[in-house]
Amino acid sequence: MNFRRVLDTVGKFLSDLGYRYALAGAFALHAYGISRLTVDLDLVVDAGAQAELIAFLESLGYETLHASTGYSNHLHALPALGRVDCVYVEGKTADQLFEGAKEIGTFQGLKVRVPRPEHLCAMKVLAMKNDPSRALQEMADIQRLLELPEIDEGEVRRYFERHGLIEAFHEIKRRIGSA
């Protein structure tokens, strides 16, 4: 996948319409020094952009694999355009996430915004709740995020509590060795 090309195209579309967006997934983790292999581009986007963004991606030849209130997944037949996964946020959640996001210098020549590590954890907790088969990978990512010196561990714990996954939080803390 040509991540720069896809991010530049989608980012320009969203920016031109005034929608906020930020990286999520593996590329956002990379901004915090956490590397893992990825084959897709994950974005968190203003919920109001959903219909227009899906239509735009489909106009580029992407097939919409799934669309719900909070998520959409898109796959292009050309490997260079690959897969784009979107998480849609609105209201207070969107305001907090985008106001707290920081711009990183460059991503393959582009300036991009990434959510705070706590907000990345929140998205991963929600992913675990919605699809328990993702728990091991998400917990590994959260563990790495919890090892960052600037993270607010209490905030992360509250996300686990809110979604009924506090035992997963305790398991991560045991792995870190500071339960």
Contacts in CASP RR format, 6 or more apart in sequence:
PFRMAT RR
TARGET T0000
AUTHOR 0000-0000-0000
METHOD contacts of the structure
MODEL  1
MNFRRVLDTVGKFLSDLGYRYALAGAFALHAYGISRLTVDLDLVVDAGAQ
AELIAFLESLGYETLHASTGYSNHLHALPALGRVDCVYVEGKTADQLFEG
AKEIGTFQGLKVRVPRPEHLCAMKVLAMKNDPSRALQEMADIQRLLELPE
IDEGEVRRYFERHGLIEAFHEIKRRIGSA
1 39 0 8 1.000
1 40 0 8 1.000
1 41 0 8 1.000
1 79 0 8 1.000
1 80 0 8 1.000
1 81 0 8 1.000
1 82 0 8 1.000
1 83 0 8 1.000
2 80 0 8 1.000
2 81 0 8 1.000
3 27 0 8 1.000
3 41 0 8 1.000
3 107 0 8 1.000
3 108 0 8 1.000
4 107 0 8 1.000
4 108 0 8 1.000
4 109 0 8 1.000
4 110 0 8 1.000
5 80 0 8 1.000
5 81 0 8 1.000
6 41 0 8 1.000
6 81 0 8 1.000
6 82 0 8 1.000
6 84 0 8 1.000
7 23 0 8 1.000
7 41 0 8 1.000
7 107 0 8 1.000
7 108 0 8 1.000
7 110 0 8 1.000
7 112 0 8 1.000
8 110 0 8 1.000
9 60 0 8 1.000
10 21 0 8 1.000
10 41 0 8 1.000
10 43 0 8 1.000
10 53 0 8 1.000
10 56 0 8 1.000
10 57 0 8 1.000
10 84 0 8 1.000
11 21 0 8 1.000
13 53 0 8 1.000
13 56 0 8 1.000
14 20 0 8 1.000
14 21 0 8 1.000
14 45 0 8 1.000
14 46 0 8 1.000
14 49 0 8 1.000
14 53 0 8 1.000
15 21 0 8 1.000
17 49 0 8 1.000
17 52 0 8 1.000
19 45 0 8 1.000
19 46 0 8 1.000
19 48 0 8 1.000
19 49 0 8 1.000
19 53 0 8 1.000
20 45 0 8 1.000
20 46 0 8 1.000
20 94 0 8 1.000
20 98 0 8 1.000
21 43 0 8 1.000
21 44 0 8 1.000
21 45 0 8 1.000
21 46 0 8 1.000
21 49 0 8 1.000
21 113 0 8 1.000
22 28 0 8 1.000
22 43 0 8 1.000
22 44 0 8 1.000
22 97 0 8 1.000
22 98 0 8 1.000
22 101 0 8 1.000
22 112 0 8 1.000
22 113 0 8 1.000
22 114 0 8 1.000
22 115 0 8 1.000
23 31 0 8 1.000
23 42 0 8 1.000
23 43 0 8 1.000
23 44 0 8 1.000
23 107 0 8 1.000
23 112 0 8 1.000
23 113 0 8 1.000
23 114 0 8 1.000
23 115 0 8 1.000
24 42 0 8 1.000
24 43 0 8 1.000
24 44 0 8 1.000
24 87 0 8 1.000
24 115 0 8 1.000
24 120 0 8 1.000
24 123 0 8 1.000
25 38 0 8 1.000
25 42 0 8 1.000
25 120 0 8 1.000
25 123 0 8 1.000
25 141 0 8 1.000
26 35 0 8 1.000
26 36 0 8 1.000
26 37 0 8 1.000
26 38 0 8 1.000
26 42 0 8 1.000
27 38 0 8 1.000
27 41 0 8 1.000
27 42 0 8 1.000
27 107 0 8 1.000
27 112 0 8 1.000
27 114 0 8 1.000
28 42 0 8 1.000
28 114 0 8 1.000
28 115 0 8 1.000
28 120 0 8 1.000
29 35 0 8 1.000
29 36 0 8 1.000
29 120 0 8 1.000
29 141 0 8 1.000
29 144 0 8 1.000
29 145 0 8 1.000
31 104 0 8 1.000
31 107 0 8 1.000
31 114 0 8 1.000
32 114 0 8 1.000
32 117 0 8 1.000
32 120 0 8 1.000
32 145 0 8 1.000
32 148 0 8 1.000
34 141 0 8 1.000
34 144 0 8 1.000
34 145 0 8 1.000
36 141 0 8 1.000
39 82 0 8 1.000
39 83 0 8 1.000
40 82 0 8 1.000
40 83 0 8 1.000
40 84 0 8 1.000
40 85 0 8 1.000
41 82 0 8 1.000
41 83 0 8 1.000
41 84 0 8 1.000
41 85 0 8 1.000
42 85 0 8 1.000
42 86 0 8 1.000
42 87 0 8 1.000
43 84 0 8 1.000
43 85 0 8 1.000
43 86 0 8 1.000
43 87 0 8 1.000
44 86 0 8 1.000
44 87 0 8 1.000
44 88 0 8 1.000
44 89 0 8 1.000
44 97 0 8 1.000
44 115 0 8 1.000
44 123 0 8 1.000
45 53 0 8 1.000
45 86 0 8 1.000
45 87 0 8 1.000
45 88 0 8 1.000
45 89 0 8 1.000
46 88 0 8 1.000
46 89 0 8 1.000
46 90 0 8 1.000
46 94 0 8 1.000
46 98 0 8 1.000
47 69 0 8 1.000
47 70 0 8 1.000
47 88 0 8 1.000
47 89 0 8 1.000
47 90 0 8 1.000
47 91 0 8 1.000
47 94 0 8 1.000
48 88 0 8 1.000
48 90 0 8 1.000
49 88 0 8 1.000
50 67 0 8 1.000
50 70 0 8 1.000
50 72 0 8 1.000
50 86 0 8 1.000
50 88 0 8 1.000
53 72 0 8 1.000
53 86 0 8 1.000
54 64 0 8 1.000
54 67 0 8 1.000
54 72 0 8 1.000
54 74 0 8 1.000
57 64 0 8 1.000
57 74 0 8 1.000
57 84 0 8 1.000
58 64 0 8 1.000
58 74 0 8 1.000
60 76 0 8 1.000
60 81 0 8 1.000
61 76 0 8 1.000
61 77 0 8 1.000
61 81 0 8 1.000
62 74 0 8 1.000
62 75 0 8 1.000
62 76 0 8 1.000
62 81 0 8 1.000
62 84 0 8 1.000
63 74 0 8 1.000
63 75 0 8 1.000
63 76 0 8 1.000
63 77 0 8 1.000
64 72 0 8 1.000
64 73 0 8 1.000
64 74 0 8 1.000
65 73 0 8 1.000
65 74 0 8 1.000
65 75 0 8 1.000
66 72 0 8 1.000
66 73 0 8 1.000
67 73 0 8 1.000
69 88 0 8 1.000
70 87 0 8 1.000
70 88 0 8 1.000
70 89 0 8 1.000
71 85 0 8 1.000
71 86 0 8 1.000
71 87 0 8 1.000
71 88 0 8 1.000
72 85 0 8 1.000
72 86 0 8 1.000
72 88 0 8 1.000
73 83 0 8 1.000
73 84 0 8 1.000
73 85 0 8 1.000
73 86 0 8 1.000
74 83 0 8 1.000
74 84 0 8 1.000
74 85 0 8 1.000
74 86 0 8 1.000
75 82 0 8 1.000
75 83 0 8 1.000
76 82 0 8 1.000
76 83 0 8 1.000
87 123 0 8 1.000
89 97 0 8 1.000
96 119 0 8 1.000
97 115 0 8 1.000
97 116 0 8 1.000
97 119 0 8 1.000
98 113 0 8 1.000
100 115 0 8 1.000
100 116 0 8 1.000
100 119 0 8 1.000
101 113 0 8 1.000
101 114 0 8 1.000
101 115 0 8 1.000
101 116 0 8 1.000
101 119 0 8 1.000
102 113 0 8 1.000
102 114 0 8 1.000
102 116 0 8 1.000
103 111 0 8 1.000
103 112 0 8 1.000
103 113 0 8 1.000
103 114 0 8 1.000
104 111 0 8 1.000
104 112 0 8 1.000
104 113 0 8 1.000
104 114 0 8 1.000
105 111 0 8 1.000
105 112 0 8 1.000
114 120 0 8 1.000
115 123 0 8 1.000
117 145 0 8 1.000
117 148 0 8 1.000
117 150 0 8 1.000
117 151 0 8 1.000
118 151 0 8 1.000
118 152 0 8 1.000
118 155 0 8 1.000
118 156 0 8 1.000
118 159 0 8 1.000
120 141 0 8 1.000
120 145 0 8 1.000
121 142 0 8 1.000
121 145 0 8 1.000
121 146 0 8 1.000
121 151 0 8 1.000
121 156 0 8 1.000
121 159 0 8 1.000
122 156 0 8 1.000
122 159 0 8 1.000
124 138 0 8 1.000
124 141 0 8 1.000
124 142 0 8 1.000
125 138 0 8 1.000
125 142 0 8 1.000
125 159 0 8 1.000
125 160 0 8 1.000
125 163 0 8 1.000
125 165 0 8 1.000
125 168 0 8 1.000
126 159 0 8 1.000
126 163 0 8 1.000
127 134 0 8 1.000
127 138 0 8 1.000
128 134 0 8 1.000
128 135 0 8 1.000
128 138 0 8 1.000
128 139 0 8 1.000
128 163 0 8 1.000
128 165 0 8 1.000
128 168 0 8 1.000
129 163 0 8 1.000
129 164 0 8 1.000
129 165 0 8 1.000
135 168 0 8 1.000
139 168 0 8 1.000
139 171 0 8 1.000
139 172 0 8 1.000
142 156 0 8 1.000
142 172 0 8 1.000
143 172 0 8 1.000
143 175 0 8 1.000
143 176 0 8 1.000
145 151 0 8 1.000
145 156 0 8 1.000
146 153 0 8 1.000
146 156 0 8 1.000
146 172 0 8 1.000
146 173 0 8 1.000
146 176 0 8 1.000
147 176 0 8 1.000
156 169 0 8 1.000
157 166 0 8 1.000
157 169 0 8 1.000
160 166 0 8 1.000
160 168 0 8 1.000
160 169 0 8 1.000
161 169 0 8 1.000
170 179 0 8 1.000
173 179 0 8 1.000
END
